[in-house]
Amino acid sequence: MLTLLLALGVFATGLPGNGGQQPSAISTPLARTILLSRTNGFTTASHAIDPYDVLNYEIDLSPLLEAGERFVSAEIAVLPASAVQGFKIPEDGPYGAFELDDRHIRIWPQIAPEDQGSAGWSGQGATCGFEVYATTDSMPPRKWQRTVLIRVAQR
């Protein structure tokens, strides 16, 4: 299956996906913060990437929470149509997805090197996406699924 599934196990066991490394001092600009919404099934990132870019994004899960609630796990799955185009979210290494706290995840969406020169990125480019699945600590646990879209266009 072409879907990349990151079973992050975040929020419970430290920093998943990046080999236990501590997060760097890199900050994420507001333009690359993806604020998930209770009302929409999908969110489009306001900042597009060039197929050669390697940029950090932050996913803010906090609008999905009730007072006093937190997330105990999250998973990210790249949509199959996006994976075919070379869109990926690394699971480990220095660009691996990891928790910043119990409400935020940092990711580094990228295009595979062999797909960076594709004609599909010309002009308006293409929209690539992934799904975020998250579970809260409420009893019984609430579960959220949201789709995130990022435009990829040659600049």
N, C-alpha and C positions, 0 to 999 in steps of 0.2 A: 504494500500500500504506500502511496506517495505522501500521505499525511505524516507530518512530523509531530510527534506527541511528546511534549515535555512534561513528565510527571514531576512537577517541581517539588511537591512535598513541602512547599514553602510554609513559613510561619511557625512550623513546629520544630524543625531540626537545624536551624541556622541557614547558611547560604547555600542553596542547592545549585547544581549546574555549573559552578565555576571552580570546582575542585577544592572547595573550602576556603578559597582566597577571600580576604576581606575586600569590601567594595573600595574602589579608589575614591579620591576626593573629587572626582568628576561630578559636576552638577548638571542637571537637565534643564535647559531653558523652557519657559512656559510654552513656547510654540511647539515643543516636542513632548509635552505632557498630555496624555490621553486620558480624559476624564470620562469614566463610564457613567452611564445614565440609567436610572430606574425605568424611564418611560420608553426608551428606544431599544430595539433589539440589536442595533449596530451603531457604531461610532466611527466617523471618518477623522483621521488625524489631520490637523490643520497644516502640518509641515510635510511636504513631499520630499522624496529622496531621489537623487541621481542613482542610476544602477551601480556606479562605482563608489558611492558614499558608504561609510561605516560610521553611523551615528547612533548615539544612545537615545532611547525613548523611555519615558516613565509611564506606567499604567497606574492610574489612581482609582482604586476600588472603593474608596470611602463613601461616595454617594449611594452605594448599594446597601450600606449598613444602617441598622437601627442603633439608637443610643445604647452604649455599653457593649455593643457587639463587636466582634473582630473576626477576621478570616483565619481559618486554621489550615486550609489547603487551597492550592490553585493549580490548574493545568493549562497549557497553551498548545493548541493544535493548529498548524498551518493548513489552510484550505487546500484541497487537492489541486484545484485549478491554478492556484498561486504557486504551489510546489513545482508543478510542471514548467512554469516560467522561470524557475530558478530562485524564487523567493524562499528565504529560510530565516529561522531564528535559532542561532546556535544554542546547543544545550550545555556546552562546557567550554573551558578555556577562558581567556581574558574577556571574551565577548559572550559568555554564557549568561542566560537569564538568571536573575537572583532577586531575592526579597530585599527591599530597603528597610521596610518595617512591616507590621501586620496589616497595612493598607496599600502599600505601593510595591510594584515590581519594576525592575529595570531590565529592558531588553535591547538588543542590538540587531534589528532587522537588516538583512543583507541580500544581495543577489549573488548567486554562485558565479565565480570567475568566468566559467565557460559560457554563461548566459548574459554577461554584462554588455556585450556588444550587439545584442539582439535588436532587430528593427522594431520590435514591439514596444520598445521604450521611446521611440521617436515621436515627435509631435506632442500630442496630449498624453502619451505614455499609456500605462495600464494601472488599474487599481488591484492591489494584492491584499489578501486578508488572512486573518487568523482568528480563532475562537479562544475566548478565555472562559474557563469553567472554574468557579470558586465556591467553597463551602464555608459557612459560618460556624461559630461555636454555640449558636443558640440550640435549645433543646425543644423539639427536634431541630436538627441543622437545616438552615435554609440554603438552597443552592441556586446560583446564578450562572447564566450563560449569556455572553455578549460577543458579538462579532466586531472586530476592529479592522478598518480598511486604511491602507496607506497607498497614496499615489506614487508610482515610480515613473519618472520621465527623464529622458536625456536632456541635460542642460547645456 
